Amino acid sequence: MESAGIEGIIDPPSPYKLLLKCPLGLSPSQVSVDLNESYDRIPHPDNELENSISEIWERRTQENSSLFNGSKFRYGGHVLEKGHSSEEEFRVCLRLGLTDYRSSSLSLSLSLTFVGTNLNAMWKKFLVPSEDNFIQCLHTASPLGNGAVVETVDKKIVVLQRSNNVGEFPGHFVFPGGHPEPQEIGLSTHLCDQHPKDPQILNKKVSQEMFDSIMREVVEEIGVSVSFLRNPVFIGISRRELNVRPTAFFFIKCTLDSKEVQELYSNAQDGYESTQLYTVSMSELKNMANKMPGCHQGGFALYDLLVECTKEI
């Protein structure tokens, strides 16, 4: 007897992978950081593949002379730290390294190793066969981005449409976001003179930068003052399956309604990164998510988990 064809149906691969889910949201006191050289990128043993990184970067700099050098935090995994009793807080420790990250005044967000590994046409060759994300991405730059699901007082979610001048996914829908910045805490390399002698102090600064940076990004990209934003909570990490790029997501409540947010957007400092701001319902957001980069589709999935969990409380 022939099969009805059900067994032959294969679901398309997901555009994202949720590396870390925190459906109840974590406060700054519940998120720690371990910044260590051991979480930096490891060069690929194939010299020809490794040399292609610089070759690709040189071509990009010839095309755009405004590129400049910087650094970003590299995602190297995490450790869950659950309390011994139900009354103790659930915690997570993010393992971070550093990676170079070269960008431009036009916010093209390009780096030598990011362009040469994650955005390389041969990016899959940089991956190590493994179910473990850290091992799989040993040879990629994997700079940790961030994104914020901002909810207005009338229960609408803020979504931006990217401009055509950005380096990745022009014209796509995204949540506000960017990157936590090592430079904000005086950090450029692991051997920087500004490092405090106590690594715990540095780790606390990096952890705080995770939360401070997403607030800066939201303020700069949508034009809403910090005074109208509640403290962000960390809801997890999504990885785009296309070129395995990780993004940390946060949930932020805004005390303004959707109309007020729309009015403030016209004066956003980084408004050139997007062409339009939308404030949408949950059902509308679900439809728009299909037109988001994979990592932001994962951000929507993390928000959806948060919504479902808070319903049960």
C-alpha positions as CSV (number, residue, x, y, z in Angstrom):
1,M,0.0,0.0,0.0
2,E,1.4,3.4,-1.0
3,S,2.0,6.0,1.6
4,A,-0.4,8.9,1.7
5,G,2.7,11.2,1.5
6,I,2.6,12.4,5.0
7,E,5.9,10.8,5.9
8,G,7.5,12.5,2.9
9,I,6.6,16.0,4.0
10,I,9.6,17.8,5.4
11,D,9.2,21.0,7.3
12,P,11.4,23.8,6.1
13,P,14.4,24.5,8.4
14,S,13.7,27.2,11.0
15,P,15.4,30.6,10.2
16,Y,16.5,30.8,13.9
17,K,17.6,28.8,16.9
18,L,16.9,29.8,20.5
19,L,20.2,29.4,22.3
20,L,18.8,30.7,25.6
21,K,15.2,31.1,26.8
22,C,14.3,33.2,29.8
23,P,10.5,33.4,29.5
24,L,9.9,35.2,32.8
25,G,12.6,37.8,32.0
26,L,15.8,38.4,34.0
27,S,16.8,41.5,35.8
28,P,20.4,42.8,35.9
29,S,21.0,41.1,39.2
30,Q,20.2,37.8,37.6
31,V,22.6,38.2,34.6
32,S,26.3,37.9,35.1
33,V,29.2,37.8,32.7
34,D,32.5,35.9,32.4
35,L,34.7,37.9,30.0
36,N,37.7,35.7,29.0
37,E,40.1,35.2,26.1
38,S,39.1,31.6,26.0
39,Y,35.8,32.7,24.4
40,D,37.6,34.6,21.6
41,R,37.4,33.3,18.0
42,I,39.9,30.5,17.1
43,P,41.6,30.8,13.7
44,H,40.5,28.1,11.2
45,P,43.2,25.5,10.5
46,D,42.6,25.8,6.8
47,N,45.1,28.6,5.9
48,E,43.5,29.3,2.5
49,L,40.1,29.8,4.2
50,E,41.5,31.9,7.0
51,N,43.4,34.1,4.5
52,S,40.1,34.8,2.7
53,I,39.0,36.9,5.6
54,S,41.5,39.7,5.0
55,E,41.1,39.4,1.2
56,I,37.3,40.0,1.5
57,W,37.8,42.9,3.9
58,E,40.3,44.6,1.6
59,R,37.7,44.4,-1.2
60,R,35.1,46.0,1.1
61,T,37.4,48.8,2.2
62,Q,38.1,49.7,-1.4
63,E,34.4,49.9,-2.0
64,N,33.8,52.0,1.1
65,S,36.5,54.2,2.5
66,S,34.5,55.2,5.6
67,L,35.0,51.9,7.3
68,F,36.7,52.1,10.7
69,N,37.9,49.7,13.4
70,G,36.3,48.9,16.7
71,S,35.6,45.9,18.9
72,K,32.5,44.0,20.0
73,F,31.7,41.3,22.5
74,R,31.8,37.8,21.1
75,Y,29.2,35.2,22.3
76,G,30.9,32.1,23.7
77,G,28.0,30.4,25.4
78,H,26.4,30.6,28.8
79,V,25.9,28.8,32.1
80,L,22.6,28.5,33.9
81,E,22.7,29.0,37.6
82,K,19.5,27.8,39.3
83,G,19.1,28.3,43.0
84,H,19.0,25.4,45.5
85,S,15.4,26.3,46.5
86,S,12.3,27.6,44.7
87,E,12.7,30.9,46.5
88,E,16.2,31.6,45.1
89,E,16.5,33.5,41.8
90,F,17.2,31.8,38.5
91,R,20.5,33.2,37.1
92,V,22.5,33.0,33.9
93,C,26.2,33.7,33.3
94,L,27.0,34.8,29.7
95,R,30.5,33.7,28.5
96,L,31.9,36.5,26.3
97,G,35.1,37.1,24.4
98,L,36.1,40.0,22.2
99,T,36.1,40.3,18.4
100,D,37.1,43.1,16.1
101,Y,34.2,44.9,14.5
102,R,34.7,47.4,11.8
103,S,31.8,49.7,10.9
104,S,31.2,53.0,9.2
105,S,29.4,56.3,9.7
106,L,26.6,55.0,7.6
107,S,26.1,52.2,10.1
108,L,27.1,49.4,7.7
109,S,28.2,47.4,10.7
110,L,31.0,45.5,8.9
111,S,34.0,43.9,10.5
112,L,37.0,42.1,9.1
113,T,36.3,38.8,10.9
114,F,32.5,39.2,10.7
115,V,32.5,39.9,7.0
116,G,35.2,37.3,6.4
117,T,33.6,34.5,8.5
118,N,29.8,35.0,9.2
119,L,29.1,37.0,6.0
120,N,31.6,35.0,3.9
121,A,29.9,33.2,1.0
122,M,31.7,30.2,2.3
123,W,30.5,30.7,5.9
124,K,29.4,27.1,6.4
125,K,33.0,26.0,5.9
126,F,34.0,27.9,9.1
127,L,31.6,25.8,11.1
128,V,32.6,22.7,13.2
129,P,30.2,19.8,13.0
130,S,28.7,19.8,16.5
131,E,25.3,20.2,18.3
132,D,27.1,22.5,20.7
133,N,26.8,26.1,19.5
134,F,30.1,27.2,21.1
135,I,32.0,24.4,19.4
136,Q,30.2,24.8,16.1
137,C,31.1,28.5,15.9
138,L,34.7,28.3,17.2
139,H,36.0,29.9,14.0
140,T,33.4,32.6,13.4
141,A,33.4,36.2,14.7
142,S,29.9,35.9,16.1
143,P,29.6,39.4,17.6
144,L,26.7,39.5,20.0
145,G,24.0,41.9,18.9
146,N,21.0,43.1,20.9
147,G,17.4,43.8,20.3
148,A,14.4,45.1,22.3
149,V,10.8,44.3,22.2
150,V,9.3,47.6,23.3
151,E,5.6,47.5,24.4
152,T,3.6,50.7,24.6
153,V,1.1,51.5,27.3
154,D,-1.7,50.6,24.9
155,K,-0.1,47.2,24.3
156,K,1.4,47.8,20.9
157,I,4.9,46.6,19.9
158,V,7.4,48.9,18.2
159,V,8.8,47.6,14.9
160,L,11.2,49.5,12.5
161,Q,11.7,49.0,8.8
162,R,15.4,49.2,8.0
163,S,16.6,51.7,5.4
164,N,18.3,50.7,2.2
165,N,21.6,52.2,3.4
166,V,22.3,49.5,6.0
167,G,24.7,46.7,5.4
168,E,22.4,43.8,6.4
169,F,18.8,43.1,5.5
170,P,17.9,46.5,4.0
171,G,14.1,47.0,3.9
172,H,13.4,44.3,6.5
173,F,11.3,44.7,9.6
174,V,13.3,44.6,12.9
175,F,13.1,45.4,16.6
176,P,15.2,48.3,17.8
177,G,18.7,47.3,18.6
178,G,22.4,47.2,17.8
179,H,25.3,46.0,20.0
180,P,26.7,46.3,23.5
181,E,29.9,48.3,23.2
182,P,33.2,47.4,24.9
183,Q,34.4,51.0,24.3
184,E,31.6,52.3,26.6
185,I,33.4,50.8,29.5
186,G,36.9,51.6,28.3
187,L,37.6,48.2,26.8
188,S,39.3,47.6,23.5
189,T,41.4,44.4,24.1
190,H,41.9,41.9,26.8
191,L,45.2,43.6,27.7
192,C,43.8,47.2,27.8
193,D,45.5,49.4,30.3
194,Q,42.1,50.6,31.6
195,H,41.2,47.1,32.8
196,P,40.5,47.0,36.5
197,K,42.8,44.6,38.3
198,D,39.9,42.8,39.8
199,P,38.2,40.7,37.0
200,Q,35.0,40.7,39.0
201,I,34.7,44.5,38.7
202,L,35.2,44.2,34.9
203,N,32.6,41.5,34.6
204,K,30.1,43.6,36.5
205,K,30.7,46.5,34.1
206,V,30.2,44.3,31.1
207,S,27.0,42.8,32.5
208,Q,25.7,46.4,33.2
209,E,26.6,47.3,29.6
210,M,24.4,44.6,28.3
211,F,21.4,46.5,29.8
212,D,22.7,50.0,29.4
213,S,23.4,49.4,25.7
214,I,19.9,48.3,24.8
215,M,18.4,51.4,26.4
216,R,20.8,53.6,24.4
217,E,19.8,51.8,21.2
218,V,16.1,52.2,21.8
219,V,16.5,55.9,22.7
220,E,18.6,56.6,19.6
221,E,16.5,54.6,17.2
222,I,13.0,55.4,18.1
223,G,13.5,58.8,19.8
224,V,11.8,58.0,23.1
225,S,13.5,59.5,26.3
226,V,14.8,57.1,28.9
227,S,12.3,58.7,31.4
228,F,9.5,57.0,29.4
229,L,11.1,53.5,29.5
230,R,10.9,51.0,32.3
231,N,14.0,48.9,33.2
232,P,14.7,46.2,30.5
233,V,14.5,42.5,31.3
234,F,16.6,39.9,29.5
235,I,14.5,37.3,27.7
236,G,17.1,35.2,25.9
237,I,19.4,34.7,22.9
238,S,18.4,34.0,19.4
239,R,20.8,32.8,16.7
240,R,20.1,33.5,13.0
241,E,20.7,30.2,11.2
242,L,21.8,32.1,8.1
243,N,25.5,32.8,8.9
244,V,24.9,31.9,12.6
245,R,24.7,35.4,14.1
246,P,23.6,35.6,17.8
247,T,21.4,38.4,19.3
248,A,20.5,39.0,22.9
249,F,16.9,40.1,23.3
250,F,15.2,42.3,26.0
251,F,11.7,43.3,26.9
252,I,11.0,47.0,27.7
253,K,7.7,48.6,28.7
254,C,7.1,52.1,27.5
255,T,4.8,54.5,29.5
256,L,3.8,56.3,26.3
257,D,1.0,55.2,23.9
258,S,1.6,54.2,20.3
259,K,0.6,57.6,18.9
260,E,3.1,59.4,21.2
261,V,5.9,57.1,20.2
262,Q,5.1,57.7,16.5
263,E,5.4,61.5,17.1
264,L,8.8,61.2,18.8
265,Y,10.2,59.0,16.1
266,S,10.7,61.9,13.7
267,N,13.4,63.3,16.0
268,A,15.3,60.0,16.6
269,Q,19.1,60.4,16.6
270,D,19.6,57.3,14.5
271,G,16.5,57.6,12.4
272,Y,18.6,57.3,9.2
273,E,18.9,53.6,10.0
274,S,15.2,53.0,9.4
275,T,12.6,54.5,7.1
276,Q,9.5,53.9,9.2
277,L,8.3,53.0,12.7
278,Y,5.2,50.8,13.2
279,T,3.3,50.1,16.4
280,V,1.5,46.9,16.0
281,S,-0.7,44.4,17.8
282,M,0.5,40.8,18.7
283,S,-1.4,39.4,15.7
284,E,0.1,42.0,13.3
285,L,3.5,41.3,14.7
286,K,3.1,37.6,14.1
287,N,2.5,38.3,10.4
288,M,5.4,40.8,10.2
289,A,7.8,38.4,11.8
290,N,8.1,36.4,8.6
291,K,9.7,39.4,7.0
292,M,12.3,39.8,9.8
293,P,15.9,38.5,9.8
294,G,16.1,35.1,11.4
295,C,17.6,36.4,14.6
296,H,14.7,38.8,15.0
297,Q,12.2,36.1,14.2
298,G,13.7,34.4,17.2
299,G,13.3,37.6,19.2
300,F,9.6,37.4,18.5
301,A,9.5,33.8,19.6
302,L,11.2,34.8,22.9
303,Y,8.6,37.5,23.4
304,D,5.8,35.1,22.6
305,L,7.1,32.8,25.3
306,L,7.2,35.7,27.8
307,V,3.6,36.6,27.0
308,E,2.4,33.0,27.5
309,C,4.3,32.6,30.8
310,T,3.0,35.9,32.2
311,K,-0.5,34.8,31.4
312,E,-0.1,31.9,33.8
313,I,1.1,34.0,36.7
